[in-house]
Amino acid sequence: MSNPGKKTPLKFVHHPDSFFGWQLLYNSVRHSLCKNSDMLIVLAHFLFTKQYNFRIVNADAETIEGKEDPQPATLRQLASSNDKRSELLPEDWNQDAQKYALHYMDDANQRYVLLAKLTRNDLVINLQNSTSKRMSITCLQPKSLVCCIHSPSISHTIPDAKSILMQLRRDLVDPVVHGIRKPNPITYPNQSQTIGEDETDNKSESLYSLRESDAEPEQSKSNTTMAVYKSLKSVTSLDSV
């Protein structure tokens, strides 16, 4: 017998066509596309909304990010008062030339923040669950993965889209949504790292508190992981996320 008071875990939504709805999403943003990294953010957004039922919500810096440790009651209050949840990207989603910041909420009213930083060759993407404080990082290479930005055909714009979606599920979303850790380091298309509650100096530390932190990864971390960490740190040090 099911317990009506128990929350149902977020489940992966399967579609016979894994890119069902892509053209509609592409057409909604095609006039705003400027660079290759934009396409990868759109692909990540497609994964979040179509396969994990995430919805875009308005950022409320004073209510959430302004608090050092937002309580669940605060999150529930924001969820109940925020009627504007959308599958579409906001109008200003790519207004900055080098960084992205998108706020999501799922069916269970869990809040997520996607931050991404475009470096010389890489797009460093971070996803955090603002409730559990789980955080994941992955790297993509826009120049080699995106062939063009002015075609609604996913096979023309991002030929390896299926492999990228697999990487994003495994290394970015599942560690944050389900707490699933990777058994081995990612090798395609680039290195990734997952940070869990037991891997931070402070288990209650949020993504935004990293702005003031001088903590560095252990010396045993690889050079690639160190580069990803520093890129992420440069994202979180920005004032206007």
C-alpha positions in Angstrom: 0.0 0.0 0.0 1.4 3.4 -1.0 2.0 6.1 1.6 0.2 9.3 0.5 2.6 11.4 2.7 5.7 10.0 1.1 7.4 11.8 -1.8 7.8 9.9 -5.0 11.4 9.9 -6.2 12.1 11.7 -9.4 12.1 9.2 -12.3 13.8 9.4 -15.6 11.2 10.0 -18.3 11.7 7.7 -21.4 10.7 8.7 -24.9 10.7 6.4 -27.9 12.5 9.2 -29.8 15.2 10.6 -27.5 15.1 13.9 -29.4 11.4 14.3 -29.5 10.6 18.0 -29.1 14.1 19.2 -30.1 13.0 21.1 -33.2 10.4 23.0 -31.1 13.0 24.0 -28.6 15.5 25.0 -31.3 12.9 27.1 -33.1 12.2 29.0 -29.8 15.9 30.1 -29.5 17.2 30.0 -33.0 17.2 33.9 -33.4 19.2 34.3 -30.2 21.9 31.7 -31.0 25.4 33.3 -31.2 28.1 30.7 -30.7 28.8 27.0 -30.4 28.6 26.9 -26.7 25.0 28.2 -26.9 24.0 24.9 -28.6 25.5 22.8 -25.8 23.5 24.8 -23.2 20.4 24.3 -25.3 21.1 20.5 -25.4 21.6 20.4 -21.6 18.4 22.3 -21.2 16.6 19.9 -23.5 17.8 17.0 -21.3 16.7 18.7 -18.1 13.2 19.5 -19.3 12.3 16.6 -21.5 13.9 13.7 -19.6 14.0 14.9 -16.0 10.9 17.3 -16.0 12.9 20.3 -14.8 11.3 23.7 -15.4 12.9 27.1 -15.6 12.0 29.4 -12.7 12.9 33.0 -11.9 16.0 33.5 -9.8 15.2 35.1 -6.4 18.6 36.2 -5.0 17.1 37.7 -1.9 15.0 34.7 -1.0 17.4 31.9 -1.8 21.0 32.8 -2.7 21.0 35.7 -0.2 20.6 33.2 2.6 23.7 31.2 3.8 21.6 28.1 4.5 18.1 28.3 3.0 15.6 26.2 4.9 13.2 23.7 3.3 10.3 25.8 4.4 11.8 28.8 2.5 12.1 26.6 -0.6 8.5 25.4 -0.4 7.3 29.0 0.0 9.2 30.0 -3.1 7.8 27.0 -5.0 4.2 27.8 -4.0 4.6 31.4 -4.9 6.3 30.9 -8.2 3.6 30.3 -10.8 5.9 30.9 -13.8 7.6 27.6 -14.6 8.5 27.1 -18.2 10.1 24.6 -20.5 11.5 27.6 -22.6 14.8 29.3 -21.9 14.5 32.9 -20.6 15.0 35.7 -23.0 18.4 36.7 -21.5 19.7 33.2 -21.2 22.9 33.8 -23.3 23.3 37.6 -23.0 26.7 37.2 -21.4 29.5 36.2 -23.8 31.3 33.8 -21.4 29.0 32.6 -18.7 25.5 31.1 -18.2 23.2 30.9 -15.1 19.9 29.1 -15.2 17.6 28.2 -12.3 15.4 25.1 -12.4 12.8 23.4 -10.2 11.6 19.8 -10.5 8.3 18.1 -9.7 9.3 17.6 -6.1 10.0 21.4 -5.8 13.7 20.7 -5.5 15.7 23.7 -6.8 18.7 23.5 -9.1 21.2 26.0 -10.4 23.2 25.5 -13.6 26.3 27.6 -14.0 28.6 27.4 -17.0 31.8 29.2 -17.9 33.2 29.4 -21.4 37.0 29.3 -21.5 39.4 29.3 -24.5 38.6 25.8 -25.6 36.1 24.3 -23.0 32.7 24.9 -21.6 32.8 24.1 -17.9 29.3 23.2 -16.7 28.2 22.9 -13.0 24.9 21.7 -11.6 23.9 22.1 -8.0 20.9 20.9 -6.0 20.3 23.8 -3.7 18.6 21.5 -1.2 21.0 18.6 -0.8 24.0 20.6 -1.8 25.1 17.9 -4.2 27.2 19.4 -7.0 28.7 18.0 -10.2 31.0 19.4 -12.9 31.7 18.4 -16.5 33.6 19.8 -19.4 32.6 20.0 -23.1 34.5 21.3 -26.1 32.1 23.5 -28.2 34.5 23.9 -31.2 34.9 20.1 -31.8 31.3 19.0 -30.8 29.2 21.6 -32.6 29.3 21.8 -36.4 26.9 24.6 -36.9 24.2 26.6 -35.1 21.8 27.4 -37.8 20.0 24.1 -38.5 17.1 22.5 -36.7 18.5 19.1 -37.4 20.3 17.8 -34.4 22.4 15.4 -36.5 23.7 18.5 -38.5 24.4 20.7 -35.5 25.7 18.3 -32.9 26.5 14.9 -34.6 27.6 13.3 -31.3 24.5 14.5 -29.4 23.5 11.1 -28.1 27.0 10.6 -26.6 26.9 14.0 -25.1 23.5 13.4 -23.6 24.8 10.1 -22.1 27.7 12.0 -20.5 25.4 14.8 -19.2 23.1 12.2 -17.6 25.9 10.2 -16.0 28.2 13.0 -14.9 26.1 16.1 -14.4 22.4 15.2 -13.7 22.3 11.8 -12.0 24.9 12.6 -9.4 22.9 15.6 -8.3 19.4 14.3 -8.7 19.9 10.7 -7.5 23.2 10.9 -5.7 24.7 8.4 -8.1 28.5 8.5 -8.3 30.6 7.6 -11.3 32.8 4.5 -10.8 35.5 5.7 -13.2 36.7 9.1 -14.5 35.0 10.3 -17.7 37.0 10.0 -20.9 34.5 11.4 -23.5 34.4 14.1 -24.6 36.4 15.5 -21.6 37.2 15.0 -17.9 34.5 15.4 -15.3 34.3 15.5 -11.5 31.5 15.0 -9.0 31.5 16.7 -5.6 29.3 15.2 -2.9 28.5 16.2 0.6 31.4 14.2 1.9 33.9 15.7 -0.5 33.5 19.3 0.7 35.2 21.0 3.6 31.7 21.9 5.0 28.7 19.6 4.3 26.3 22.5 4.5 28.4 24.7 2.1 26.5 26.0 -0.9 27.8 26.7 -4.3 27.8 30.4 -3.7 29.9 30.2 -0.5 32.8 29.0 -2.7 33.2 32.6 -3.7 34.9 33.3 -0.4 36.6 29.9 0.0 40.4 29.5 -0.5 40.2 25.7 -0.2 41.9 23.8 -2.9 41.5 20.1 -4.0 43.9 17.6 -2.6 47.3 17.3 -4.2 46.4 13.8 -5.5 43.9 15.3 -7.9 44.9 15.1 -11.5 46.0 18.2 -13.5 42.8 18.1 -15.5 40.6 18.0 -12.5 42.5 20.9 -11.0 41.9 22.9 -14.2 38.2 22.1 -14.0 38.1 23.1 -10.3 39.8 26.4 -11.0 37.5 27.1 -13.9 34.5 26.4 -11.7 35.9 28.7 -9.0 36.2 31.5 -11.6 32.5 31.0 -12.4 31.4 31.2 -8.8 33.5 34.2 -8.1 31.4 36.2 -10.6 29.1 38.7 -9.0 26.2 38.5 -11.5 25.3 34.8 -11.5 
